[in-house]
Amino acid sequence: MYLENKHYLCASFIDMSFDLNYFNLTFVKLPNGEHQFTYEVNDTFFEYFGNQEIRGASVTFFALITKSDSMLVIDLKGEGSLISTCDRCLNSVNFNVKPDFKVIAHMNSSEVETVSNDDINLQLIYLRSSDFELNLASSIYESFLPCIPMVKSCETLENKSCDDSVTRIINQNRDNLEESVDPRWEKLKQLLNNKEK
């Protein structure tokens, strides 16, 4: 995937608790050129960002950093799997992800804020001359957002049927709701119909 003559460093979790500093990139120590780092993401990462949809994760990220005098270009490519809950039957559902994200950080800038951008797979950052490191955690988290399906279902993600016993109960409850109409809604509908006339 990458050229073999690149500087390679590997970072790994010492324990399974979340450490935000794990994602710090101390770019001032890097000479100009290309460098590669590896990051491992697990479920504690999603817990830190308050994402309750993801209950398990095992994703490896490769960060290819190209440094020049004026900017950092960071290509983040991930590969692994996430565990969530099926929206229909509430069973655990496992799906593969391949996040792809690019960060362009302009160095020695007078700007402080991260600039918004229309491309969901690209983040522009302006670093001040006093900055010496960049934390990649939020960029890695943002790279997952397009990968997580809006509707998570056993049938679409794992090619298996949803749990019959649960879907049967859901359908039965739906039928019961349709049969029992609250009389207050009927009165409101009558008022609306009279108003339209």
TORPA-4810 file (N, C-alpha, C, O; in nm, 3 decimals):
<nodes>
NODE_1_0.082_-0.119_0.000_0.000_0.000_0.000_0.087_0.126_0.000_0.058_0.220_-0.074_M
NODE_2_0.193_0.130_0.082_0.280_0.245_0.087_0.422_0.206_0.044_0.457_0.088_0.040_Y
NODE_3_0.503_0.307_0.012_0.642_0.282_-0.026_0.718_0.224_0.093_0.686_0.252_0.208_L
NODE_4_0.819_0.144_0.063_0.888_0.074_0.171_0.991_0.160_0.243_1.029_0.127_0.355_E
NODE_5_1.037_0.269_0.182_1.143_0.348_0.245_1.090_0.455_0.338_1.162_0.548_0.373_N
NODE_6_0.964_0.444_0.379_0.906_0.542_0.469_0.942_0.511_0.613_0.959_0.396_0.653_K
NODE_7_0.951_0.618_0.690_0.973_0.605_0.834_0.848_0.542_0.894_0.737_0.589_0.867_H
NODE_8_0.861_0.437_0.975_0.744_0.366_1.028_0.749_0.363_1.180_0.850_0.325_1.240_Y
NODE_9_0.639_0.404_1.240_0.624_0.394_1.386_0.492_0.327_1.415_0.395_0.345_1.342_L
NODE_10_0.487_0.252_1.519_0.360_0.185_1.557_0.326_0.224_1.700_0.408_0.210_1.791_C
NODE_11_0.204_0.272_1.718_0.156_0.304_1.853_0.054_0.200_1.892_-0.022_0.152_1.807_A
NODE_12_0.050_0.163_2.018_-0.048_0.064_2.061_-0.096_0.094_2.201_-0.026_0.161_2.278_S
NODE_13_-0.215_0.046_2.235_-0.270_0.065_2.368_-0.190_-0.019_2.468_-0.160_-0.136_2.442_F
NODE_14_-0.157_0.041_2.582_-0.092_-0.034_2.689_-0.198_-0.113_2.765_-0.176_-0.229_2.799_I
NODE_15_-0.313_-0.050_2.792_-0.426_-0.122_2.849_-0.551_-0.084_2.770_-0.544_-0.003_2.678_D
NODE_16_-0.663_-0.142_2.806_-0.784_-0.123_2.727_-0.860_0.005_2.762_-0.961_0.035_2.699_M
NODE_17_-0.814_0.082_2.863_-0.881_0.208_2.895_-0.845_0.312_2.789_-0.741_0.302_2.724_S
NODE_18_-0.931_0.411_2.775_-0.910_0.510_2.669_-0.812_0.617_2.716_-0.825_0.671_2.825_F
NODE_19_-0.714_0.645_2.632_-0.615_0.749_2.659_-0.610_0.840_2.537_-0.562_0.801_2.431_D
NODE_20_-0.660_0.963_2.552_-0.666_1.056_2.441_-0.526_1.089_2.388_-0.510_1.115_2.269_L
NODE_21_-0.427_1.087_2.475_-0.289_1.118_2.433_-0.233_1.015_2.335_-0.138_1.044_2.263_N
NODE_22_-0.292_0.898_2.333_-0.250_0.793_2.239_-0.256_0.843_2.094_-0.179_0.798_2.010_Y
NODE_23_-0.349_0.936_2.067_-0.370_0.984_1.931_-0.295_1.114_1.902_-0.315_1.176_1.797_F
NODE_24_-0.208_1.156_1.995_-0.129_1.277_1.972_-0.021_1.252_1.868_0.052_1.153_1.874_N
NODE_25_-0.011_1.342_1.772_0.094_1.338_1.671_0.186_1.457_1.697_0.150_1.571_1.670_L
NODE_26_0.308_1.429_1.748_0.404_1.535_1.775_0.480_1.564_1.646_0.585_1.505_1.619_T
NODE_27_0.424_1.654_1.566_0.476_1.676_1.430_0.607_1.756_1.428_0.679_1.751_1.329_F
NODE_28_0.638_1.831_1.536_0.761_1.911_1.534_0.885_1.822_1.532_0.991_1.865_1.485_V
NODE_29_0.873_1.701_1.582_0.988_1.609_1.584_1.010_1.540_1.449_1.114_1.479_1.427_K
NODE_30_0.912_1.550_1.360_0.921_1.479_1.233_0.996_1.562_1.130_0.965_1.680_1.113_L
NODE_31_1.093_1.504_1.061_1.155_1.576_0.950_1.059_1.582_0.832_0.963_1.506_0.826_P
NODE_32_1.086_1.672_0.739_1.004_1.679_0.619_1.009_1.546_0.544_1.113_1.481_0.541_N
NODE_33_0.898_1.507_0.486_0.891_1.380_0.414_0.769_1.301_0.458_0.676_1.356_0.518_G
NODE_34_0.771_1.172_0.429_0.657_1.086_0.458_0.684_0.996_0.578_0.794_0.945_0.595_E
NODE_35_0.583_0.980_0.659_0.593_0.899_0.781_0.463_0.821_0.796_0.357_0.866_0.752_H
NODE_36_0.471_0.705_0.858_0.351_0.624_0.877_0.336_0.585_1.023_0.432_0.543_1.087_Q
NODE_37_0.215_0.601_1.074_0.182_0.560_1.209_0.063_0.464_1.203_-0.017_0.468_1.109_F
NODE_38_0.053_0.377_1.302_-0.060_0.284_1.310_-0.131_0.305_1.443_-0.069_0.316_1.549_T
NODE_39_-0.263_0.311_1.436_-0.346_0.329_1.556_-0.451_0.219_1.560_-0.508_0.181_1.458_Y
NODE_40_-0.476_0.168_1.681_-0.582_0.068_1.701_-0.700_0.135_1.771_-0.683_0.207_1.869_E
NODE_41_-0.820_0.110_1.720_-0.942_0.169_1.777_-1.031_0.056_1.828_-1.056_-0.042_1.758_V
NODE_42_-1.078_0.071_1.954_-1.170_-0.029_2.009_-1.295_0.041_2.063_-1.314_0.160_2.038_N
NODE_43_-1.381_-0.032_2.136_-1.509_0.024_2.178_-1.495_0.139_2.278_-1.585_0.223_2.286_D
NODE_44_-1.385_0.145_2.355_-1.367_0.255_2.449_-1.352_0.388_2.375_-1.384_0.494_2.429_T
NODE_45_-1.303_0.383_2.253_-1.291_0.502_2.169_-1.429_0.563_2.143_-1.447_0.684_2.154_F
NODE_46_-1.526_0.480_2.108_-1.662_0.527_2.081_-1.732_0.572_2.209_-1.811_0.665_2.207_F
NODE_47_-1.703_0.505_2.321_-1.759_0.547_2.450_-1.712_0.688_2.484_-1.790_0.768_2.536_E
NODE_48_-1.586_0.719_2.457_-1.532_0.851_2.486_-1.610_0.959_2.410_-1.636_1.066_2.465_Y
NODE_49_-1.647_0.933_2.285_-1.719_1.029_2.204_-1.870_1.024_2.227_-1.946_1.093_2.159_F
NODE_50_-1.914_0.942_2.321_-2.055_0.937_2.356_-2.142_0.865_2.254_-2.264_0.884_2.252_G
NODE_51_-2.082_0.783_2.170_-2.158_0.709_2.070_-2.208_0.579_2.133_-2.131_0.488_2.163_N
NODE_52_-2.341_0.572_2.153_-2.399_0.456_2.218_-2.445_0.350_2.118_-2.488_0.242_2.158_Q
NODE_53_-2.437_0.381_1.989_-2.478_0.283_1.887_-2.374_0.173_1.871_-2.408_0.058_1.847_E
NODE_54_-2.246_0.208_1.884_-2.139_0.112_1.865_-2.104_0.049_1.998_-2.066_0.118_2.092_I
NODE_55_-2.119_-0.084_2.006_-2.095_-0.157_2.132_-1.964_-0.236_2.128_-1.921_-0.290_2.231_R
NODE_56_-1.903_-0.244_2.013_-1.777_-0.313_2.001_-1.706_-0.267_1.876_-1.771_-0.234_1.776_G
NODE_57_-1.574_-0.263_1.879_-1.498_-0.215_1.763_-1.359_-0.277_1.763_-1.297_-0.296_1.868_A
NODE_58_-1.313_-0.307_1.645_-1.176_-0.351_1.626_-1.132_-0.302_1.488_-1.154_-0.369_1.387_S
NODE_59_-1.069_-0.184_1.485_-1.030_-0.121_1.360_-0.886_-0.076_1.369_-0.845_-0.014_1.468_V
NODE_60_-0.808_-0.106_1.267_-0.670_-0.060_1.257_-0.664_0.057_1.160_-0.714_0.048_1.048_T
NODE_61_-0.602_0.166_1.204_-0.586_0.284_1.120_-0.440_0.301_1.081_-0.350_0.291_1.164_F
NODE_62_-0.418_0.328_0.953_-0.286_0.364_0.903_-0.289_0.513_0.871_-0.370_0.557_0.789_F
NODE_63_-0.202_0.588_0.934_-0.194_0.732_0.910_-0.066_0.759_0.831_0.045_0.742_0.883_A
NODE_64_-0.082_0.801_0.708_0.031_0.839_0.624_0.045_0.990_0.630_-0.041_1.064_0.581_L
NODE_65_0.155_1.037_0.690_0.174_1.180_0.709_0.281_1.229_0.613_0.392_1.175_0.609_I
NODE_66_0.247_1.332_0.536_0.343_1.397_0.448_0.365_1.537_0.503_0.274_1.620_0.504_T
NODE_67_0.489_1.561_0.551_0.520_1.690_0.614_0.607_1.774_0.523_0.703_1.727_0.462_K
NODE_68_0.570_1.903_0.515_0.654_2.001_0.446_0.673_2.118_0.542_0.627_2.113_0.656_S
NODE_69_0.742_2.224_0.497_0.765_2.339_0.583_0.637_2.410_0.622_0.629_2.471_0.729_D
NODE_70_0.535_2.404_0.537_0.415_2.483_0.561_0.291_2.402_0.596_0.192_2.458_0.644_S
NODE_71_0.292_2.271_0.573_0.171_2.194_0.601_0.198_2.048_0.630_0.304_1.993_0.601_M
NODE_72_0.093_1.986_0.688_0.089_1.841_0.708_-0.030_1.789_0.629_-0.141_1.841_0.640_L
NODE_73_-0.007_1.685_0.550_-0.117_1.616_0.483_-0.123_1.477_0.544_-0.028_1.400_0.535_V
NODE_74_-0.237_1.446_0.605_-0.253_1.319_0.676_-0.363_1.238_0.610_-0.479_1.280_0.608_I
NODE_75_-0.326_1.123_0.554_-0.423_1.030_0.495_-0.451_0.921_0.597_-0.362_0.844_0.633_D
NODE_76_-0.575_0.914_0.642_-0.617_0.813_0.738_-0.697_0.705_0.667_-0.800_0.733_0.607_L
NODE_77_-0.650_0.582_0.674_-0.721_0.470_0.613_-0.736_0.362_0.720_-0.639_0.320_0.782_K
NODE_78_-0.860_0.319_0.740_-0.887_0.219_0.841_-0.948_0.094_0.782_-1.003_0.095_0.672_G
NODE_79_-0.936_-0.015_0.858_-0.999_-0.141_0.816_-1.028_-0.223_0.941_-0.941_-0.242_1.026_E
NODE_80_-1.152_-0.271_0.950_-1.189_-0.352_1.066_-1.338_-0.373_1.072_-1.406_-0.370_0.970_G
NODE_81_-1.389_-0.395_1.193_-1.532_-0.423_1.209_-1.587_-0.353_1.331_-1.516_-0.326_1.428_S
NODE_82_-1.718_-0.325_1.325_-1.791_-0.264_1.435_-1.907_-0.354_1.473_-1.960_-0.427_1.389_L
NODE_83_-1.947_-0.349_1.600_-2.063_-0.424_1.647_-2.167_-0.323_1.695_-2.137_-0.235_1.776_I
NODE_84_-2.288_-0.337_1.646_-2.398_-0.250_1.686_-2.520_-0.335_1.714_-2.510_-0.457_1.728_S
NODE_85_-2.637_-0.272_1.721_-2.762_-0.342_1.748_-2.854_-0.333_1.628_-2.870_-0.226_1.569_T
NODE_86_-2.913_-0.445_1.590_-3.009_-0.445_1.480_-3.129_-0.361_1.519_-3.185_-0.378_1.628_C
NODE_87_-3.170_-0.270_1.430_-3.283_-0.182_1.459_-3.417_-0.257_1.461_-3.515_-0.205_1.514_D
NODE_88_-3.421_-0.376_1.404_-3.548_-0.451_1.398_-3.563_-0.550_1.512_-3.668_-0.554_1.577_R
NODE_89_-3.459_-0.631_1.537_-3.475_-0.739_1.636_-3.386_-0.722_1.760_-3.392_-0.805_1.851_C
NODE_90_-3.305_-0.618_1.764_-3.218_-0.585_1.878_-3.106_-0.685_1.903_-3.043_-0.680_2.008_L
NODE_91_-3.081_-0.775_1.809_-2.965_-0.863_1.819_-2.838_-0.787_1.785_-2.843_-0.682_1.721_N
NODE_92_-2.724_-0.839_1.829_-2.596_-0.780_1.790_-2.573_-0.804_1.642_-2.598_-0.913_1.591_S
NODE_93_-2.524_-0.701_1.575_-2.495_-0.713_1.432_-2.354_-0.660_1.408_-2.315_-0.554_1.459_V
NODE_94_-2.279_-0.736_1.330_-2.139_-0.705_1.303_-2.126_-0.658_1.159_-2.180_-0.722_1.068_N
NODE_95_-2.055_-0.547_1.135_-2.036_-0.502_0.997_-1.895_-0.449_0.977_-1.835_-0.389_1.067_F
NODE_96_-1.843_-0.473_0.858_-1.708_-0.430_0.823_-1.706_-0.284_0.780_-1.801_-0.235_0.718_N
NODE_97_-1.598_-0.215_0.814_-1.582_-0.075_0.775_-1.443_-0.053_0.717_-1.346_-0.119_0.754_V
NODE_98_-1.437_0.043_0.624_-1.309_0.086_0.567_-1.309_0.239_0.560_-1.323_0.296_0.451_K
NODE_99_-1.294_0.306_0.675_-1.296_0.452_0.675_-1.178_0.509_0.596_-1.070_0.451_0.595_P
NODE_100_-1.201_0.622_0.531_-1.099_0.689_0.451_-1.117_0.839_0.473_-1.223_0.893_0.444_D
NODE_101_-1.014_0.906_0.523_-1.028_1.046_0.563_-0.895_1.118_0.539_-0.788_1.058_0.551_F
NODE_102_-0.903_1.246_0.506_-0.782_1.325_0.483_-0.787_1.450_0.570_-0.890_1.517_0.579_K
NODE_103_-0.674_1.480_0.633_-0.660_1.601_0.714_-0.548_1.684_0.652_-0.437_1.635_0.629_V
NODE_104_-0.577_1.811_0.626_-0.474_1.904_0.578_-0.458_2.009_0.685_-0.550_2.086_0.713_I
NODE_105_-0.339_2.013_0.745_-0.310_2.107_0.853_-0.208_2.208_0.803_-0.094_2.173_0.770_A
NODE_106_-0.249_2.336_0.799_-0.158_2.444_0.761_-0.085_2.491_0.885_-0.148_2.524_0.986_H
NODE_107_0.047_2.493_0.880_0.126_2.530_0.997_0.162_2.677_0.995_0.160_2.743_0.890_M
NODE_108_0.196_2.730_1.114_0.238_2.869_1.132_0.133_2.966_1.081_0.165_3.063_1.012_N
NODE_109_0.008_2.940_1.115_-0.101_3.023_1.067_-0.151_3.113_1.179_-0.134_3.082_1.297_S
NODE_110_-0.212_3.225_1.141_-0.271_3.314_1.240_-0.412_3.268_1.277_-0.467_3.313_1.378_S
NODE_111_-0.471_3.179_1.196_-0.605_3.125_1.225_-0.596_3.031_1.344_-0.495_2.964_1.366_E
NODE_112_-0.704_3.025_1.421_-0.707_2.937_1.538_-0.807_2.824_1.519_-0.779_2.709_1.554_V
NODE_113_-0.925_2.856_1.463_-1.033_2.759_1.454_-1.014_2.663_1.337_-0.947_2.696_1.238_E
NODE_114_-1.073_2.546_1.350_-1.081_2.453_1.238_-1.182_2.509_1.138_-1.292_2.548_1.176_T
NODE_115_-1.144_2.514_1.012_-1.230_2.572_0.910_-1.326_2.466_0.859_-1.286_2.352_0.834_V
NODE_116_-1.455_2.505_0.842_-1.553_2.409_0.793_-1.531_2.383_0.644_-1.478_2.468_0.572_S
NODE_117_-1.573_2.265_0.602_-1.550_2.224_0.465_-1.667_2.140_0.419_-1.724_2.065_0.498_N
NODE_118_-1.704_2.151_0.291_-1.819_2.077_0.240_-1.792_1.928_0.222_-1.885_1.848_0.227_D
NODE_119_-1.666_1.890_0.202_-1.630_1.750_0.179_-1.628_1.678_0.314_-1.550_1.713_0.403_D
NODE_120_-1.713_1.575_0.329_-1.720_1.505_0.458_-1.597_1.419_0.484_-1.577_1.374_0.597_I
NODE_121_-1.516_1.394_0.383_-1.396_1.312_0.400_-1.269_1.396_0.406_-1.159_1.343_0.390_N
NODE_122_-1.283_1.526_0.428_-1.167_1.615_0.432_-1.185_1.715_0.545_-1.291_1.774_0.562_L
NODE_123_-1.077_1.732_0.623_-1.080_1.829_0.732_-0.962_1.925_0.713_-0.848_1.882_0.694_Q
NODE_124_-0.990_2.055_0.719_-0.887_2.158_0.710_-0.863_2.215_0.849_-0.957_2.252_0.920_L
NODE_125_-0.735_2.222_0.888_-0.698_2.272_1.020_-0.588_2.377_1.003_-0.500_2.363_0.918_I
NODE_126_-0.594_2.481_1.083_-0.488_2.582_1.084_-0.417_2.576_1.219_-0.479_2.595_1.324_Y
NODE_127_-0.287_2.549_1.215_-0.207_2.537_1.336_-0.127_2.665_1.358_-0.072_2.722_1.264_L
NODE_128_-0.120_2.710_1.484_-0.040_2.828_1.516_0.107_2.791_1.526_0.142_2.673_1.535_R
NODE_129_0.192_2.890_1.526_0.336_2.865_1.535_0.374_2.806_1.670_0.478_2.742_1.682_S
NODE_130_0.288_2.826_1.773_0.317_2.770_1.906_0.273_2.624_1.919_0.310_2.558_2.016_S
NODE_131_0.195_2.572_1.823_0.149_2.433_1.829_0.264_2.339_1.793_0.341_2.365_1.701_D
NODE_132_0.274_2.230_1.867_0.378_2.132_1.839_0.324_1.991_1.818_0.397_1.902_1.774_F
NODE_133_0.194_1.971_1.850_0.135_1.841_1.827_-0.011_1.856_1.786_-0.074_1.959_1.810_E
NODE_134_-0.063_1.751_1.725_-0.199_1.749_1.674_-0.263_1.619_1.720_-0.207_1.512_1.700_L
NODE_135_-0.381_1.629_1.781_-0.450_1.508_1.825_-0.542_1.461_1.712_-0.626_1.537_1.664_N
NODE_136_-0.528_1.336_1.671_-0.602_1.281_1.557_-0.731_1.210_1.597_-0.801_1.158_1.510_L
NODE_137_-0.765_1.207_1.725_-0.881_1.130_1.771_-1.010_1.177_1.705_-1.087_1.095_1.655_A
NODE_138_-1.036_1.308_1.704_-1.162_1.356_1.645_-1.166_1.334_1.495_-1.273_1.308_1.440_S
NODE_139_-1.052_1.342_1.428_-1.047_1.316_1.283_-1.077_1.169_1.255_-1.148_1.137_1.160_S
NODE_140_-1.022_1.081_1.337_-1.048_0.937_1.320_-1.196_0.909_1.346_-1.258_0.831_1.274_I
NODE_141_-1.253_0.973_1.449_-1.395_0.953_1.478_-1.482_1.001_1.361_-1.576_0.933_1.322_Y
NODE_142_-1.449_1.119_1.307_-1.527_1.171_1.194_-1.519_1.080_1.072_-1.613_1.073_0.994_E
NODE_143_-1.408_1.010_1.056_-1.393_0.920_0.941_-1.492_0.805_0.947_-1.525_0.746_0.843_S
NODE_144_-1.541_0.770_1.068_-1.637_0.660_1.083_-1.778_0.700_1.044_-1.857_0.616_1.001_F
NODE_145_-1.811_0.828_1.057_-1.950_0.871_1.043_-2.013_0.831_0.910_-2.127_0.785_0.911_L
NODE_146_-1.946_0.847_0.795_-2.009_0.801_0.671_-2.018_0.649_0.659_-2.094_0.598_0.577_P
NODE_147_-1.941_0.576_0.740_-1.936_0.429_0.731_-2.048_0.361_0.809_-2.082_0.246_0.781_C
NODE_148_-2.104_0.431_0.907_-2.207_0.369_0.992_-2.341_0.384_0.923_-2.386_0.497_0.901_I
NODE_149_-2.408_0.274_0.888_-2.536_0.284_0.818_-2.644_0.348_0.904_-2.646_0.332_1.026_P
NODE_150_-2.734_0.422_0.838_-2.845_0.486_0.909_-2.938_0.381_0.969_-2.984_0.395_1.083_M
NODE_151_-2.965_0.276_0.892_-3.050_0.166_0.941_-2.963_0.041_0.948_-2.909_-0.005_0.848_V
NODE_152_-2.952_-0.012_1.069_-2.869_-0.131_1.090_-2.961_-0.251_1.105_-3.045_-0.256_1.196_K
NODE_153_-2.946_-0.348_1.016_-3.035_-0.464_1.016_-2.954_-0.590_0.990_-2.859_-0.589_0.912_S
NODE_154_-2.993_-0.699_1.057_-2.928_-0.829_1.034_-2.933_-0.866_0.885_-2.835_-0.917_0.830_C
NODE_155_-3.046_-0.839_0.822_-3.067_-0.882_0.685_-2.976_-0.811_0.586_-2.932_-0.871_0.488_E
NODE_156_-2.947_-0.684_0.611_-2.863_-0.610_0.517_-2.714_-0.619_0.551_-2.630_-0.615_0.461_T
NODE_157_-2.682_-0.629_0.679_-2.541_-0.624_0.718_-2.477_-0.762_0.731_-2.358_-0.778_0.706_L
NODE_158_-2.555_-0.861_0.771_-2.496_-0.993_0.793_-2.559_-1.101_0.705_-2.525_-1.219_0.717_E
NODE_159_-2.649_-1.062_0.617_-2.716_-1.158_0.528_-2.779_-1.274_0.604_-2.769_-1.389_0.562_N
NODE_160_-2.844_-1.243_0.715_-2.917_-1.345_0.789_-3.049_-1.284_0.833_-3.062_-1.161_0.839_K
NODE_161_-3.144_-1.366_0.863_-3.276_-1.317_0.903_-3.272_-1.263_1.045_-3.193_-1.307_1.129_S
NODE_162_-3.360_-1.167_1.069_-3.375_-1.115_1.205_-3.437_-1.222_1.294_-3.496_-1.317_1.244_C
NODE_163_-3.425_-1.206_1.423_-3.479_-1.299_1.522_-3.632_-1.303_1.509_-3.699_-1.203_1.533_D
NODE_164_-3.686_-1.420_1.469_-3.831_-1.434_1.444_-3.915_-1.404_1.567_-4.020_-1.340_1.556_D
NODE_165_-3.870_-1.448_1.684_-3.952_-1.429_1.805_-3.968_-1.280_1.836_-4.075_-1.237_1.878_S
NODE_166_-3.862_-1.203_1.817_-3.869_-1.059_1.846_-3.954_-0.988_1.742_-4.039_-0.906_1.778_V
NODE_167_-3.933_-1.017_1.614_-4.012_-0.950_1.509_-4.160_-0.986_1.520_-4.247_-0.904_1.488_T
NODE_168_-4.190_-1.108_1.565_-4.330_-1.148_1.585_-4.396_-1.062_1.694_-4.510_-1.018_1.678_R
NODE_169_-4.324_-1.040_1.804_-4.376_-0.957_1.914_-4.395_-0.812_1.867_-4.495_-0.749_1.900_I
NODE_170_-4.298_-0.761_1.791_-4.308_-0.623_1.740_-4.430_-0.609_1.648_-4.506_-0.513_1.661_I
NODE_171_-4.447_-0.703_1.558_-4.562_-0.698_1.466_-4.695_-0.710_1.541_-4.793_-0.643_1.507_N
NODE_172_-4.696_-0.795_1.644_-4.818_-0.813_1.723_-4.853_-0.683_1.796_-4.969_-0.642_1.799_Q
NODE_173_-4.752_-0.617_1.854_-4.775_-0.491_1.923_-4.817_-0.381_1.826_-4.899_-0.295_1.861_N
NODE_174_-4.763_-0.383_1.707_-4.801_-0.283_1.606_-4.948_-0.301_1.567_-5.021_-0.203_1.554_R
NODE_175_-4.991_-0.426_1.551_-5.131_-0.453_1.517_-5.224_-0.407_1.630_-5.331_-0.351_1.604_D
NODE_176_-5.182_-0.430_1.755_-5.262_-0.388_1.869_-5.275_-0.236_1.875_-5.380_-0.183_1.909_N
NODE_177_-5.167_-0.166_1.841_-5.171_-0.019_1.842_-5.265_0.034_1.735_-5.338_0.131_1.757_L
NODE_178_-5.262_-0.030_1.618_-5.348_0.016_1.509_-5.495_-0.007_1.541_-5.581_0.071_1.499_E
NODE_179_-5.523_-0.115_1.614_-5.662_-0.146_1.647_-5.718_-0.050_1.752_-5.834_-0.010_1.744_E
NODE_180_-5.636_-0.014_1.850_-5.684_0.073_1.957_-5.656_0.219_1.920_-5.540_0.262_1.921_S
NODE_181_-5.761_0.293_1.888_-5.748_0.434_1.853_-5.792_0.516_1.972_-5.900_0.496_2.027_V
NODE_182_-5.707_0.609_2.009_-5.738_0.697_2.121_-5.852_0.791_2.079_-5.838_0.860_1.978_D
NODE_183_-5.963_0.796_2.154_-6.077_0.880_2.115_-6.043_1.029_2.110_-6.108_1.105_2.039_P
NODE_184_-5.941_1.070_2.185_-5.902_1.212_2.181_-5.852_1.251_2.043_-5.875_1.363_1.998_R
NODE_185_-5.782_1.159_1.974_-5.733_1.188_1.839_-5.850_1.202_1.741_-5.847_1.284_1.650_W
NODE_186_-5.952_1.120_1.762_-6.070_1.130_1.676_-6.138_1.265_1.690_-6.181_1.324_1.591_E
NODE_187_-6.146_1.315_1.813_-6.206_1.447_1.836_-6.122_1.556_1.769_-6.177_1.650_1.710_K
NODE_188_-5.991_1.545_1.779_-5.903_1.644_1.715_-5.918_1.641_1.564_-5.920_1.746_1.499_L
NODE_189_-5.927_1.523_1.508_-5.946_1.511_1.363_-6.077_1.577_1.320_-6.082_1.644_1.216_K
NODE_190_-6.181_1.559_1.400_-6.310_1.622_1.368_-6.298_1.774_1.372_-6.352_1.843_1.285_Q
NODE_191_-6.227_1.827_1.473_-6.208_1.971_1.480_-6.132_2.024_1.360_-6.166_2.129_1.306_L
NODE_192_-6.029_1.954_1.318_-5.951_1.994_1.201_-6.036_1.991_1.075_-6.030_2.082_0.993_L
NODE_193_-6.115_1.886_1.060_-6.203_1.875_0.942_-6.305_1.987_0.940_-6.331_2.043_0.833_N
NODE_194_-6.363_2.022_1.055_-6.461_2.132_1.063_-6.396_2.265_1.031_-6.457_2.351_0.968_N
NODE_195_-6.271_2.283_1.075_-6.199_2.407_1.050_-6.170_2.426_0.901_-6.180_2.537_0.849_K
NODE_196_-6.135_2.317_0.834_-6.105_2.323_0.690_-6.229_2.356_0.608_-6.218_2.414_0.500_E
NODE_197_-6.347_2.320_0.657_-6.471_2.347_0.585_-6.506_2.491_0.600_-6.607_2.537_0.547_K
</nodes>
